[in-house]
Amino acid sequence: MKILEEKEDKVLINCAFCEGKGLDIFGIMSYLSKCYACMGKKTIWLKKPVKTCPSCKGTGIAAEGRNYCMVCNGKGIVSIPENAITCSKCNGSGIDDSGNYCVKCKGVGVYSVQHGN
């Protein structure tokens, strides 16, 4: 994860799904189609703090390989909620025992104490 710009409460990153090109990497509609993770903007602002997405390991690509990661929405990184604690169901991995994303933390590996879980 490379941070392009940093402000007090957010970071700017290249879209992991299209690798900052702004185009659909699979060319599903056309090789000129906009990336559907960043909508062709190439970069994305995220609220701090952030960490690499545990589900896609920072690629932005879902496990089946033809869509963007539903945990990070193709960004490759996720924002961590305030007062975050490690998810007890997946031990912070974001992946449950069956290999799917953890429902308790929504695949992030942590959740806010205010979440109530």
Sequence and secondary structure as in RCSB ss.txt:
>XXXX:A:sequence
MKILEEKEDKVLINCAFCEGKGLDIFGIMSYLSKCYACMGKKTIWLKKPVKTCPSCKGTGIAAEGRNYCMVCNGK
GIVSIPENAITCSKCNGSGIDDSGNYCVKCKGVGVYSVQHGN
>XXXX:A:secstr
  EEEE SSEEEEE TTTTTS B TT SS TT B TTTTT SEEEEESSEEE TTTTTS B TTSSSB TTTTTS
SEEE  TTEEE TTTTTSSB TTSSB TTTTTSSEEEGGG  
